[in-house]
Amino acid sequence: MTVEQTTTHIFQTSFGKVIALKNNGIIRAGSIRYARSERFQKPVAEQPSPSEIIFPDKTPVCPQAISPLVEKMIGPTPIEHFHPDESTQYLSVFLPDSITDREKLPVIVWIHGGSHEIGCGDLPTSDPSDWVREQQIIVVTVSYRLGLFGFLGGDKRPPNLGLFDIIEALKWIQTYISEFGGDPENITLLGQSSGGDAIAHLMISEGVEDLFQRVIIQSAPLGLRHKRQKMSAEFLKKTETLKDETDVFKMMDEYKKYVPSVIKYGLKAAMPFGTQYGFPPLCKEEESVEKWKSKAGKYDVLIGLNNDETAFYLKTSDALNKYFGKGFGLKVLDKAVEKTTELIYGTPAKVFAENYAMAGGNVYLFRIHSRPENSLIGAPHCIDLPLIFGNESAWKSSEMVKDIPWKYIDENGKKLRALWAEFAKTGNISDDSERPEILKIQKINS
């Protein structure tokens, strides 16, 4: 097999001259800055550039602490390929190189997960090239501020800065994506985990009018969204001493000392950073359900989860496996996974879908399963990522998929990618469309 040479491709846009890379049927314009920000300040849109916008050697990433669990389950982060940047407002555009000047392809905007604390838009495990090639779509991946920089605030400094960043990215996409061959009137937001949480809250945010038409919400921990005000205020107060620290790596080391206690605040403390109600661009918490209902005629929704979400955390714990890894203990652990999955992900997704449908919205509810012989931990949190993005080489060191034949992931993934692309293109999924065997999906009727 011959390896296609990487060449450059130039986009002459009203934003600037964008130098992209072309390889293996994909054109990628990487790490385009869409906004800038000062620490703890709202983003300011980047203005068109008179100079060339060049694909950087290293990918900008919000400063963050490496997660040992993610390193184990998904794979090691190639930190040598990344450059920490507090002002992390960058996006990348992926499109098929077969696109013609007259085409306007549907656009999917990827909002990454990571507990509002880790990750970035451009990781090898979420490279959308396979999906773009197969379905003739455009995918835009977005990086935004995280953790202390993006998802913690209060009266003294604005919370929800990560949300404001994403809104600026959506404005950029709305303005310029047609010059890359995308349809600005056919934009779908896709988010997983905290990225799904962000998208759900973007639906009810101020300043998003006409920026997107559809949402795909995967594994959003909506069960952790309630009554976070006291926890956030305490966390903010305890980390106040770090606000002027110039060494971002020291900030990352220090804040972990002040993370809220799960014992005191319950399961929601497992995700200490998050969207904060009662501050722009969000409403008060008690208004949120009615706000979502009011959007029922505006956005098509595809929402769901993996069947064994919390197995990602509970069944991979060496301490828990020591005591609960076999026999009766394993049954206890299985029940804990079942209960916590429903509490954090399953029931909230079902209630969200049913409320949306009752208000007249177009909404689908899905659940991803796994055959027992393929995985000892079932279908855990993040198992949807290799299905959506493919990229076998990026997942070769993942503990999560090591016992699952890649052929099985690829066969189911292609079918899932086709369904998700169908929804992105039309807002609907036909009863006649082929389903992967791992997927259960239904349209929720009012």
N, C-alpha and C positions, 0 to 999 in steps of 0.2 A: 504494500500500500504506500502511495506517495503522500508526503506531507506537504500541504499547500503552503506556499510562502506567504508571510505576512507583508502586506503592502499598506500604503497610506491612502486615505480617501478624504477629500476636502469638501466640507459643507460651507458654502457661502451663504451665511444667514444674516438677518438684521441684528442679531446679537453679536456676531463677529465671525471671523474665519476660523472654523473649528476643524482641527486636524484629527481625523479618526483612524483607527486601524482596521484593516480588512483581512479576514482569514477564515477559511473553511466555511464559506457561505454566509458569514456574519460580518456586519460593520458595527464597530463599537466606538462610540465617542465617549471617552472615560473621564471622570472627575472634572466635570464642568462646574465651576462655582456659580451658584444661583443666588447667593446672598452672603452678607458678612455680618458679624456681630462683635460687640464688646462683651466682656464677661458679665453675665446676669442681665443683659439688655436684649430687647427685641431685635430680631434680624432686620437688616436693611437690604432691599433688593439690589443685586449686582447690576450695574449698568452695562450696556453694550461696550465691547472692547475694540479699540482701533488696532490692537496687535493680535497675533495669532493665538488661539487657545489650543494649547498643546497637551497631548496625553502625557501625564506625569510619569516619572520613573517609579515613584512610590505612591500608594493609595493613601489619601488623607483619612484619618480615623479619629473619632473623639477619644480623648484620654480615658482609659478604663483599666480595671484590674482583670487579669486573666482568670477565667473560671476553670478550676480543675475538673469539674463535672463535664463542662462542655468540651474541654480538651480530651477527656476520656471517651465520651459518648459520641461526639461528632468528629473530632479530630483536632490535632494540634494547630494552633494559629501561626502562620508563617510571619512572625512579627518583623522579620527583616524586610518584608515587602510593604510595610505600612509606616506612615509618618503621622505622629500625634499632632492634632490641630484642634485647639479649643473652638475655633470658628469653623465648625464642620459642616458647612452648608454646600454639599456637592451632590451632583447626580450624574449618572451615566446612561447613555441611550444605546440600546441594542436593536438592530433592525436587519432584515434579510437583505443580502446584497443584490437580490433579483428584483427589488422594488423599482417601479417605473416612476417617472416624474408625475404622472397623472394619478397615481394611487394615493389613497388616504387610508392607511391601515388602522385598525383598532389598537388602542394603547392600554397597556396594563402597567400600573405604577406599583412597584414592590416596596413595601414598608417593612423593614426587617424587625425581628423580635430580639429578645435578650433582656427581659425584665426591665425595660427602660433604662438599662444600666450598661449593657455590653453589646458588641456587634457593630456592623456597618453595612452600607448598601452593597459593597463590592467584596464579597467573600467567595472563594472558589466553590463552596458548597451551595451557593445561591446564584451561580452564573446561569442566566436564562438562555444561553445559546441554543441548547437542544430544543427548547420550547419554541423559540423564535423561528428556527429552521423548519420545524414540523408544521407549525400552525400559521405561518405568515402573519405574524403580529409584531408590534413594537413593544418592548419592555423597557421601562425606565426604572432604574434602581436609585433609591434616595438615601443619603446619609444625613443625619441630623444630630443635634446635641442630646447627650444622654446624662444620666446620673445627676451629680451635683450641678452640672452645667445646664441641663435641660429639663429635669423633672423634679425639682425641689425648690419651693419658694413660699412666700407668704406676703404679709403686709409690707415688709421691708424690701423685698425684691420679687419680681414677677415670677409666678410658677408657670408651668405649661409652655416653657420656651421651646421645647422640642416640638410641640404641636404648632407653634407659630412658625418654626422652621419649615415643617412639612407644608403648611399653607403657602409659604413663599415658593417652595418647590412646585406646588400645583399651579401657582400663578405663572411661573416661568414656563411650565409645560403648556398651559393654556395659550400662552403668547407665542411660543416658538416651535412647538412640536410639528406643526404643519410643514415647516421648512426642513424637517427630517423625514417627511412622508407620513406623519401621523394625523389622525383625525381628532381635532380638539373637541369635537362634539360626541366622541365615543371613547370615554376614559373610564377605566375600571381601577379601583384601588384594591390591592391584594396585600393582606397583612397576616402574619402568623405570630401567635403568642402576644407579647406586648405590642407588636405591630398591628395585630387585629384589634386589640384594645384601643390603640390610637385611632384606627379607622372608625370604629364604632363611635368614638367621641368626636371625630371630625364631622360625622353626620349631623351632629347637633351643635357644632361650633359656629361662632359668628365669622363672617368674612369668607365663606366657602361657596357662595352662590355661583352655580353653573361651572364649577371647577371639575366636577366628576358626575357620572351618571349611574355607576354601579359600584358595589363593594363585594369583595370576597373576604370573609372573616374566618380565619382558621385558628382554632385552639386559643381563642381569647379568654383570659382568666377573669371573666366578668363577675364571677363570684367573689372576687377580691376588691371590687370597686367601692363597696359600701363603707360609710362612716370611717374614713381615713384621716379626718381633719386633725384630731388630737395627735395621732401618730406622726403625721407630717410636720406639725408644729414643733413637737419635741425633737424630731430628727433635725429640723432646720436650726433650732436653738443650739443643739449640741455641736453642730458642724459649723456654727457661725465663725469660730476661730480660724477656719480654713479659707474664708472668703477672699482674703488678699494674698494668699500664698502664691508665690510665683513659680514654684517647682510643682508642676502638675503631677509628677510621679509621687511626690511626697503627699499630695492631696489624696491620691488614690490609695496610698498605704494607710493614711490617717483616718479617713472617713469610716472605714470598716470597724473601727473601735466603737462607733456610736450607732451602729445599725440597731433599729428597734427590736425589742425582744418578742419572739413568737409567744412566749408564755404570757406576756402582758397584753399583747394586741391580737393574739390569735393568728390564724393562717395568713391574714393579709400582710403581716410583717415579713413573710417570706418574699414579698415583692415591695421593698421599702420605698422605692421611687415609683411615681405614677402620675397620672393625670389628676388634677385637683379641682374639684367642683367649687363654684362660688367665686372663681377668678376668671378673667378673660382668657380664652374665648368661650368659656363654658358657663352654663347656667348653674343654679344651685342644685344639689343632689336630688332634693325632693321634686324638682321640676323635670328631671331627666327622662323618665318614662313617657310623660306626655309629649316631651320634645321629640323623642324618637317616633312616637305615633304620628306626630304632625308631619313627619318626613315621608310617610308611607306612600304618597303619590309621586315622590321625587326620585327615590333611589331604588333600583333593583338590588336585592340582597341574597347572597349565598353564604350561609353561616353553618359551622359545624365543628367537629372535634375528632380526635382519635379515641378509640375505645378504652385505652388503658393509659391515659395521659400521665398520671402521677407515678406510674411504674418507672418513668425516666429518673425520678428522684428516689423513690422508696426501694425499688428492687435492685438498684445499683449501689446501694449503701452497704459497705462492708460491715458496718456495725449492726445494721438490721439483719443482714443475711446470716450473721454469726448466730443470732438467736431465733430467727424466723425463716431461715432458708430452706427448711424441709419439714415434712410431716405436718402436724397440726399447726405449727408456727407458720408454715407457708400458706395455709388456709387463712390464717389471721391476716397475713400480709396481703393476700389477694383481696380480702374483704376491705382492707384499708385502702387499697388502690381503687377499688370499685366506688367506695363511699366518697373519697376525696375527689376523684375524677368527676363524679356527678355534682358535688358541692361547688367546685371551682369552675368547671367547664360545662358539663352536660345539662344540668337543670337551667342555669342562666341562659344558655344558647336556645334551649327549647322555649323558655318563657319569652325571650326576646323575639323569636320567630313567630310565636303564637300572637303576641301583642301586635306585632307589625302586620300580620295577616288580618287580624280583627279590625285594624284601622284601614284596611283596604290595600295594603302593600303587597308587592310581588316578592315572595320570599321562598327560598329552598333551604331545607335543613339536611345536613349530611353527617355521616359517621364512618370513619375508616377503621376497618378491622384487620386482624392478622390471623392466619391459620396457626394453631399451636405448634405444629411441627417446624414452622419457620422462625419462631422467636420465643425464647423463654420468658420474655417480658411483654409479649403481646404487641399491641400497637401503641407505643408510648408517645409522649410529647416529642415533637420534631420528626417523627417517622414520615410525615407528609412532605418534608423537604426534599429527600432524594426522589420521591415520586413526582413532585412538581418540577424539579430542576434537572433531574438526571445527573449527568457528569460522574460517571463511574470512578474516574481517576481521583476526583476530589473526595470520594467517600471510602477509599480503599483502607484507610486506617481507622474507620469508625467502629467503635465497639457495638454500637446500636444495630448495625446491619451485617455484622461479621458472619452470622449464621444463616443469613438469607441469601439465596442465590441471586446474583445481580440480574440474571435473565428474568426472574420472577418480578423484581422491582421494576425493570425496564418495561416488561409487558403491561403491567398494571399502570405504570407511570404514563406511558404513551396514551392509554385510554383516558386516564384522569386529566392529563394535559389537554386532550381534545375536548372533554366535557367543559373544563374551566374556560377554554378559549371560546367554545360555543356560547357560554353564558356571557363572556365579555363582549362578544360580537353582537348578541341579540337580546340579552337579558332573560333568556329562557333556555331550558334544556329539554329537548324533545324526548318523548317517551320511546322513540325508536332509536335513539342514540345508544351506542354500545357502552355498557357499564363495566368497569373493572370488577373482578370478583371480590375485591377487598372493600368495596364501597356500597353503602346503603344511603339512598338519597330520596327525598320526597318533597313535592311542592306542598307547602302548608296553605290550606284554604281557610277562609274566614268562617 
